[in-house]
Amino acid sequence: MAVQKKRGFFERLFEKFAGTKESESTPVSSKINVEEYKKELHDKGVAGVKELLNKDLENWTEIELHTAVVGNSGTGKSSFINSIRGLKAKDPGAAKVGVNETTVTCVPYKHPDNKSFIVWDIPGVGTPKFPKDSYLENVGYDKYDFFIIMSRSRFTENDLWLALEVQKLNKRFFFVRSNIDKDIEDDREDNPDTHDEENVLQAIRKKTEDELMGNGVRAPKVFLINNRKTDRYDFGKLNNEMLSSCDGLKKDSMALSLAAVTKEVMAEKKRVLERRISQIALAVTSSSGEYEQKGRFQDEIKFYQKQFDIDDVTLAENKDILTLSDSNMQEFKVVFDQYGSEGQLSMKTPTAMRAEASTWERFKDCFTWSKENTLLFGYCKLALRSNLDQLYDKARSLYDIKRAKQMVDAAAK
């Protein structure tokens, strides 16, 4: 009975994913150079392919992304730098939080999981060591992908000067007002009968935008945040804006480095992770021995879990999470053979429909030539895609629950 039940599950997966295949017009996260893989296979064998796969799968951590955070002491720069990297003040590598701290030099803070994602604490404009006339050169403006200009209330004359200079250089910049919950609380106390949180936010945002445009800033992007409540206010919108401002591998790197605080970020993470699946399946197939194969497979599932911020308890409650166990493989093989005999398999063998296969599929066939390897490759692709879909759906569900609770709490105040 147990095997029959599992077969039913695998059959549903085959029905869901059969007929979908990679397209050469849709490159994976790291653009695969098939000829390079073939050369590695010819020159160095499986070990060469394995080494190249690992390099390609990690290349999102090799693309440098630099964000400059500028503002006076007490504007919340350190808290923001921690939050954008998913850290708390007490975590290793966190920026020191304190309103009396004054930045006297450019200090880089690296993301804990991606050393190429760097957020810089930049001194404000007009300090003795950073006068206006040499400010941009002194802070090394050219390397930054984004400028985050922070304030706790109104933006200063120096903030405006920086924005206009950065605007001339066609650099991306965003205005961020921190501690926005204090403004909301003040309005609630001042206007208990008419207070409406969303109206307060819209009024502050519009007033700030009008002031900035009145001083020459074109289409200013203003975000109202609280660094300790990243799932509220505009913190997620800022993440979305930064993400949409990137392309190529920088976008992939940004997606996998940001915390999953919005549905837009989650969707982008899923897109990047989907495009890794064939490479991961091939990496598992190229692993030397069952222990390494299972470890490589499980590492990717844990990577999904971390990307979507799914805790271990929630993960354990997901009964359909697949492993690389012998029983899973045996049950999968029954359905694999069944679908193969019916001509429904999307995983092609070396001789099946070769003329219709993509370059990547043909290379995979060359590498996974044995029946055992073909089975392992096919199982990994199906299992990884199933896991990714389920964890993504779980993350979105948890997000909806959290947002609904926030709405209820806000209405109760």
C-alpha positions in Angstrom: 0.0 0.0 0.0 2.8 2.4 0.9 4.5 1.9 -2.4 1.3 2.4 -4.3 0.6 5.7 -2.4 4.1 6.9 -3.2 3.7 5.9 -6.8 0.6 8.0 -6.9 2.6 11.0 -5.6 5.4 10.5 -8.2 2.8 10.1 -10.9 1.3 13.4 -10.0 4.8 15.0 -10.2 5.4 13.5 -13.6 2.0 14.8 -14.8 2.8 18.3 -13.4 6.3 18.5 -14.9 6.3 16.3 -17.9 6.6 18.2 -21.2 8.5 21.1 -19.6 12.1 21.4 -20.6 14.9 23.8 -20.6 15.2 26.2 -23.5 18.5 27.5 -24.9 16.8 30.9 -25.1 16.3 30.8 -21.3 19.8 30.6 -19.8 20.4 29.2 -16.3 21.7 31.5 -13.5 25.2 31.1 -14.7 25.3 31.0 -18.5 26.3 27.5 -19.4 29.0 27.1 -22.0 28.3 23.6 -23.2 31.5 23.3 -25.3 33.5 24.2 -22.1 31.7 21.4 -20.3 32.4 19.0 -23.1 36.1 19.9 -23.1 36.3 19.4 -19.3 34.7 16.0 -19.7 37.1 15.1 -22.4 40.2 16.5 -20.7 39.6 15.8 -17.0 36.6 13.5 -16.9 33.9 13.6 -14.3 36.2 15.5 -11.9 36.6 18.3 -14.4 32.8 18.6 -14.9 32.2 18.6 -11.2 34.7 21.4 -10.6 33.2 23.5 -13.4 29.7 22.9 -12.1 30.7 24.0 -8.6 32.3 27.2 -10.0 29.2 28.1 -12.1 26.8 27.4 -9.3 28.7 29.8 -7.0 29.3 32.6 -9.5 26.4 34.6 -8.2 28.7 35.3 -5.2 31.5 36.6 -7.4 29.4 39.5 -8.8 30.1 42.6 -6.7 27.2 44.7 -5.6 28.1 47.9 -3.7 25.5 50.0 -1.8 26.4 53.3 -0.2 24.4 54.3 2.9 24.8 58.1 3.6 23.3 60.1 6.5 24.1 62.0 9.6 24.7 60.4 13.0 21.4 59.1 14.5 19.6 58.5 11.2 19.6 54.7 11.6 22.4 53.9 9.1 23.9 51.1 11.2 20.5 49.5 11.9 19.7 49.7 8.2 23.0 48.2 7.2 22.3 45.2 9.5 18.7 44.8 8.4 19.4 44.8 4.6 21.9 42.0 5.3 19.5 40.0 7.5 21.4 40.6 10.7 20.6 41.7 14.2 22.7 44.1 16.2 24.3 41.3 18.3 25.1 39.0 15.3 28.8 38.5 14.2 29.7 41.1 11.5 26.9 43.4 12.5 27.4 47.2 12.3 27.6 48.8 15.8 24.4 50.5 16.6 24.5 53.8 18.6 23.2 57.3 18.0 26.5 58.8 19.2 28.5 57.1 16.6 29.9 59.3 13.9 31.3 57.7 10.7 34.7 59.2 9.9 35.7 56.9 7.0 34.0 54.6 4.5 33.4 51.3 6.2 32.4 48.2 4.2 30.0 45.5 5.6 29.8 42.2 3.8 26.7 40.0 3.6 27.2 36.9 5.8 26.4 34.5 2.9 27.7 36.5 0.0 31.0 38.4 0.5 30.5 40.2 -2.8 27.3 41.9 -1.5 28.8 44.9 0.3 26.9 47.7 2.1 29.0 50.8 2.9 28.6 53.2 5.8 29.6 56.5 4.2 30.3 59.8 6.1 27.9 62.6 5.5 28.6 65.4 3.2 30.6 68.4 4.5 32.6 66.9 7.4 36.2 68.1 7.7 37.6 64.9 6.0 34.8 64.9 3.4 34.2 68.4 2.1 31.8 69.0 -0.8 34.4 69.9 -3.4 36.1 66.5 -3.1 33.3 64.4 -1.5 32.4 62.1 -4.4 36.1 61.3 -5.2 36.9 60.7 -1.6 34.1 58.2 -1.1 34.8 56.4 -4.4 31.4 57.1 -5.9 32.0 55.2 -9.1 31.9 51.7 -7.5 28.5 52.1 -6.0 25.4 50.5 -7.6 23.1 52.4 -5.3 23.1 55.4 -2.9 20.7 55.2 0.1 20.3 58.7 1.5 18.9 58.4 5.0 17.2 60.8 7.4 14.9 60.6 10.4 12.9 63.6 9.4 13.4 66.2 6.7 16.3 65.8 4.3 19.1 68.4 4.7 20.7 70.8 2.3 23.7 68.4 2.1 21.4 65.5 1.3 19.9 67.4 -1.6 23.3 68.4 -2.8 24.4 64.8 -2.9 21.2 63.6 -4.6 21.6 66.2 -7.4 25.3 65.3 -7.9 24.5 61.6 -8.0 21.6 62.4 -10.4 24.1 64.1 -12.7 26.2 60.9 -12.7 23.1 58.8 -13.7 23.6 56.7 -10.5 20.6 55.1 -8.8 19.7 56.7 -5.4 16.8 56.4 -3.0 15.6 58.5 -0.1 14.9 56.6 3.1 13.2 58.0 6.2 13.8 55.8 9.2 11.8 55.4 12.4 8.6 56.1 10.6 6.6 54.4 13.4 7.5 57.4 15.6 5.6 59.7 13.2 2.7 57.4 13.1 2.5 57.1 16.9 2.7 60.9 17.2 -0.2 61.3 14.9 -2.2 58.7 16.8 -1.7 60.6 20.0 -2.4 64.0 18.4 -5.5 62.8 16.4 -7.0 59.9 18.2 -10.4 60.2 16.6 -9.3 60.7 13.0 -5.9 58.8 12.9 -5.4 56.6 9.9 -2.0 55.0 9.5 -2.1 54.7 5.7 -3.1 58.3 5.3 -0.2 59.4 7.5 2.2 57.5 5.4 0.8 58.9 2.2 0.9 62.4 3.5 4.6 62.1 4.7 5.6 60.5 1.4 3.9 63.1 -0.8 5.2 66.1 1.3 8.8 64.7 1.1 8.5 64.0 -2.7 7.2 67.5 -3.3 10.0 69.1 -1.3 12.6 67.1 -3.2 11.1 67.8 -6.6 10.9 71.5 -5.7 14.7 71.4 -5.2 15.4 69.8 -8.6 15.3 66.1 -7.8 13.7 64.3 -10.7 11.0 61.7 -9.8 12.4 61.1 -6.3 11.9 57.6 -4.8 11.0 57.9 -1.1 10.7 55.0 1.3 9.4 55.2 4.9 10.8 52.4 7.0 11.5 51.0 10.5 14.7 49.1 10.5 13.5 46.6 13.2 10.2 45.9 11.5 11.3 45.1 8.0 8.1 43.3 7.1 6.1 46.6 7.6 6.0 50.0 5.9 8.3 50.5 2.9 11.3 48.3 3.7 10.1 45.6 1.3 9.3 48.1 -1.4 12.8 49.4 -1.2 14.1 45.8 -1.7 11.8 45.5 -4.7 13.1 48.7 -6.2 16.7 47.7 -5.7 16.0 44.3 -7.3 14.2 45.8 -10.3 17.1 48.2 -10.8 19.5 45.3 -11.5 19.8 42.9 -14.4 21.8 39.8 -15.4 23.9 38.1 -12.7 23.7 41.2 -10.5 20.0 40.7 -10.3 20.5 37.0 -9.4 23.0 38.0 -6.8 20.7 40.6 -5.3 17.7 38.2 -5.3 19.7 35.5 -3.4 21.2 38.0 -1.0 18.1 39.9 0.1 15.8 38.5 2.8 12.5 37.1 1.6 10.4 40.0 3.0 8.1 40.5 -0.1 6.4 38.3 -2.6 8.3 40.1 -5.4 11.6 39.1 -3.8 10.3 35.5 -3.3 9.3 35.2 -6.9 12.7 36.4 -8.1 14.4 33.9 -5.8 12.3 31.1 -7.2 13.2 32.2 -10.8 16.9 32.1 -10.0 16.7 28.8 -8.1 14.6 27.2 -10.9 17.4 27.9 -13.4 19.9 26.1 -11.2 18.1 22.8 -11.1 19.7 21.1 -14.2 23.1 22.0 -12.9 22.4 20.8 -9.4 21.0 17.5 -10.8 24.2 17.1 -12.9 26.3 18.0 -9.8 24.6 15.2 -7.8 25.1 12.8 -10.7 28.8 13.7 -10.9 29.3 13.2 -7.2 31.6 10.4 -6.2 29.6 8.0 -4.1 26.3 7.8 -2.5 27.2 9.8 0.6 28.4 12.8 -1.5 25.4 12.5 -3.8 22.9 12.6 -0.9 24.9 15.5 0.8 24.8 17.6 -2.4 21.1 17.0 -2.9 20.3 17.9 0.7 22.5 21.0 0.7 20.4 22.4 -2.1 17.1 21.7 -0.2 18.6 23.5 2.8 19.6 26.4 0.5 16.0 26.7 -0.6 14.9 26.6 3.0 17.2 29.4 3.9 16.3 31.5 0.9 12.6 31.4 1.8 13.3 31.7 5.6 11.5 28.4 6.4 12.3 27.2 9.9 13.1 23.5 10.6 9.8 22.9 12.3 7.9 24.2 9.2 10.1 22.2 6.9 9.5 19.0 8.9 5.7 19.5 8.7 5.9 19.5 4.9 5.2 15.8 4.3 6.0 15.8 0.6 9.7 16.9 0.9 11.7 14.3 -1.0 15.1 12.9 -0.1 17.6 10.8 -2.0 16.8 7.6 -0.1 16.9 4.2 -1.6 13.2 3.8 -1.1 12.5 7.1 -2.9 14.6 6.0 -5.8 13.0 2.6 -6.1 9.5 4.1 -6.0 10.6 6.8 -8.5 12.1 4.1 -10.8 8.7 2.3 -11.1 7.0 5.5 -12.3 10.0 6.5 -14.4 10.0 3.2 -16.3 6.2 3.4 -16.7 6.4 6.9 -18.2 9.3 5.9 -20.3 7.5 3.0 -21.9 4.6 5.4 -22.6 6.8 7.9 -24.2 6.0 10.6 -21.7 9.4 11.3 -20.2 10.8 14.8 -20.5 14.3 13.4 -19.5 15.7 12.2 -22.7 18.1 9.2 -23.0 21.1 9.4 -25.4 19.2 7.9 -28.3 15.7 9.3 -27.7 14.7 12.2 -29.9 18.2 13.6 -30.1 17.4 15.9 -33.0 14.8 17.7 -30.9 16.9 18.0 -27.8 18.6 21.3 -26.8 22.4 21.6 -26.7 22.2 21.4 -22.9 20.1 18.2 -23.0 22.5 16.6 -25.5 25.4 17.3 -23.2 23.5 15.9 -20.3 22.8 12.8 -22.3 26.5 12.4 -23.1 27.3 12.7 -19.4 24.5 10.6 -17.9 24.8 7.8 -20.5 24.1 5.0 -18.1 20.6 3.9 -17.1 21.5 4.5 -13.4 22.7 8.0 -14.1 19.8 8.9 -16.2 17.5 7.8 -13.4 19.4 9.8 -10.8 19.5 12.9 -13.0 15.7 12.6 -13.7 14.9 12.0 -10.1 16.9 15.0 -8.9 15.3 17.4 -11.3 11.8 16.3 -10.4 12.5 16.2 -6.7 14.2 19.6 -6.6 11.4 21.2 -8.6 8.8 19.7 -6.3 10.7 20.9 -3.2 11.2 24.4 -4.6 7.5 24.8 -5.5 6.4 23.6 -2.1 8.8 25.8 -0.1 7.9 28.8 -2.3 4.2 28.2 -1.7 4.8 27.8 2.0 6.7 31.0 2.2 4.0 32.9 0.4 1.4 31.4 2.7 3.3 32.4 5.8 3.7 35.9 4.3 -0.1 36.2 3.8 -0.7 35.0 7.4 1.7 37.6 8.8 0.2 40.4 6.7 -3.3 39.5 7.7 -2.3 39.5 11.4 -0.7 42.9 11.0 -3.9 44.3 9.5 -5.9 42.9 12.4 -3.5 44.4 14.9 -3.5 47.8 13.2 -7.3 47.8 13.1 -7.4 47.0 16.9 -5.3 50.1 17.8 
